[in-house]
């Protein structure tokens, strides 16, 4: 270990490569929403709107179901080996999607991709907790999520561009899978699960990080205790409900907005991809602003309200934007309202990530997985809900859709209010009665 008075910057490298992980995660996640509406895909595979909804929803259902096991695995075996394995697995699944020939195959392989991606963000939360001081966790969380938003922003245009340019939807998936494998190798080389394991870090940076040393991994026996603690936590249940409702609203952007622009607004495939890119680009700004907003609010109002304010205020603005959408004749004005939803959703996310690190302790991966699980059940339900609402609403289907999305955001903004980042989850081994996790202190 290098010992100098000037801190090294290993933590910044960790955040940088984790941003790359999030980039390819979102690229692989969102690409199917573009592929299923391409001429190339539809000329080979004939699917109904309900089948497309099932395929898009199956990813989120599997992704949600495996959040807690995948998050716990990172708490137990470390972020470096587990997240590297997750990147490899979902990259292989993405490439395999390019070989399927029908509905059943797509349903299976996209479900497997969801399983593989499940541990990415819970593991990232645990990694940030160990590598970043409390006062900077929201900003670091925002930067990692920014990597995802860059991938999500570029995914619509890049995917449809590759499909149109190469004349085949399958090739784009093979390219995405290969890029993911390259990033997996880079992640393994750069990252260590804890600062004390990194051979290039010095004592000054270790002191700056203040990472707890000698934390024992969360065993399978302790996981049972953790799950019981999760089930009794009002804050965690409120966070979970808020994530589910938020993802019903935000999930529309990455699942059905591309189809809506093409079928309801008469936009061409490439133009629709550009419009979605613009919408998701505002999320990039939201992630950066949200991280600094949350860190400032935490210093100004304390840990509890500093985490709550960015989340609840953003949800109400999202609701107002969706309420305008069905009454706008201009497609670009509709895109602008969706961009507001994208920005404000991502403005709230760094605070949510930081909150999970605040209360989770050495069970942060599992706790983050718990919250993400319910959030993605919401995304899965939302992907399957949209075609049903369109059918139920008849000629006014789009009004019913946008009002439902707005209602989900209003409820999210309200259910957030009881959350309290100062109340830690107590996770203990039944053999060792009631050790406590010390509360984090703001500098």
C-alpha angles and dihedrals in degrees: 000000000000112000115202134135093243113077117241118232102234091127089062091053089050091054091045096055091042087056088056089052090053090047095059091038092062094038090057092042099051101036094085093060087062097039096054092060096045122110090232093057097042092049089060104032123036113206135167121233089252091054091049089051090051092051094048091043094047090064092056093043093054090040090054096044095056098042097100098043091046092045091049091050089060090049089050104039103020137262097264100061096034100047091045088054092048092053091050093048098049091043090055090047091051091052091046090055086069090065101052122106107193151020097280093051092049091049092052099043095045089050089052090049089054091051091051094048094047096092098047103091099032088053091047090053090053091046092052091049091056098041104036130059117243093252092060103036097101092051092047090048089050092053093051091047087047088062088056092048092050088054091045092046094051095039098080095049097036093047097049090041091055092045093050096039096047094035092227132085093206096065092059090058093050090052092049091050093051093050089052092055091052091052090049090058091048092048091053092051097048107035132075122184093237133018092243090062095056113101095207101050120103133215093256093059091044089054091047093051093046090202114177111254125216098018109166117234117256105260126211089253090053090048089067089053090047093053090051089050091049092051091055097046115104090192093053093047091049090048090049093049091047091051092049093051093042092052092051086059100038096038090068089069095060100034112033108011092081091052092043092054092050100041103031102029100034095235119158120247097254093041090050090051090052092050092052089047089056091049094051092043089069087059088062090060089045093056093053095043092044093055094052092039091055095045090049093046091049092053091045103041105019133254100299101047093031088064096040103049098062091047104047098039091051093053093057093051090051090053092052092050093052092048089062096050103082092051098053118101093187113083090207091054088052089050089050091054090049088050089056089053090050093049096046095044089055092043086065099044101077089055090050093050092047090049091057091052091047096057102026104069112178088345091062093118093053093042091049089049090052092055094042090049093062091039092057094044081062092051091048092049091047094053090054094038097061099068090044091052091048090053094044092048095051110189090359094048094121091054090054091048096052094042090052091050091049091049091053091056093048091053090047091054091052099043091053093066099083093053114118121190091191093068107083126205110248110221119177142162110250089228091058107049120228109329108176132224111234115241115250115249125214115234 
